[in-house]
Amino acid sequence: MPIWFAYTMIVLLVITSILLTLLILLHRGKGGGLSSMFGGGVSSSLAGSSVAEKNLDRYTVLVGIVWFACIVGIGLWLRLQTGSGA
């Protein structure tokens, strides 16, 4: 495989890592920290997620899949470059 494949995978891995971190930080916390462990977080809404939160979940999963594919692609490229077949 050509060297540009590895560079493309590394750049994509860095971009998706940053995006994944930002998307995870955008999620609303489900628990209330220490207060929810001791019964303080009982008043959570059971109505479900809004459309924006569902889309945020979808984007996070999509970026996570691309991130995982980049890692697998780099691993396969390294295996082919070293020539180890086992």
N, C-alpha and C positions, 0 to 999 in steps of 0.2 A: 504494500500500500504506500502511496506517496506521503511525503512529510507534511504536505498541506492539510492532509486529513487530521493528523495529530494536532496541528496548530488550530484548526477549526474546532475540534472537539474541546481543546483546552479553553479557548475563548468562550465557547458556548457554556462550558462548565462554570467558568467564573461568572458569566452573566446570569445563568440560572441560579447559582448559589446566592448571589446578591438578591435576585428577585424572590427566591424562596424565603430568605430571611425576612425581607420586607413584608411579604404576604403573610407569613406566620405572625409577625408582630402586629399586623392590622386586625387579626382576628380578635373578637371580643372574648374575654375570659369567661369560661363557664362556671368556675368556682369563685368563691370570695376569699380565697387564701385561708389563713388560720381561723377566721371567724366562721367559715362554712364547715370546718371540721367539728366545731363544737355547737352546731345548730343555729348559727347566726345567719346562714344563707338560705333560710327556708322560703323566703319570699321571691324565689326566681320565677320568671314567667314560663308558663307551660304552653304558650301559644305557638311556639316554633320559630323558625328563622324567617327573616324577611328575604325578599328577592335578592337584595344586595349581598346579604350574607351567603346565600346559596351560590351566587355567582362567584363570590370570593373563594368559597370552598372549591368550586370547579376549577378556577384558575390556579389555585394552590396545588390541586391534584395534577393538573396538566403540566405545570412547571416541574413538579416532582418527578413525573414520568420522563420528561425531557432530561432532567438532571441525572436520573438513573441510567437512561440510555447513553448519555455522554460518558458516564463512568464505565459502562460495559464496552462502549466503543473504544475508549482509550485502553482498556484491558486487553481487548482483542487485538488492537494494533500493536501493543507491546509484545504480546505473545507471538504474533506473526513476524515482528522485527527480530526477536531473539532466536527464532527458529526452533524453539522447543515444542515438539509435537505431543509430549506426554503431559 
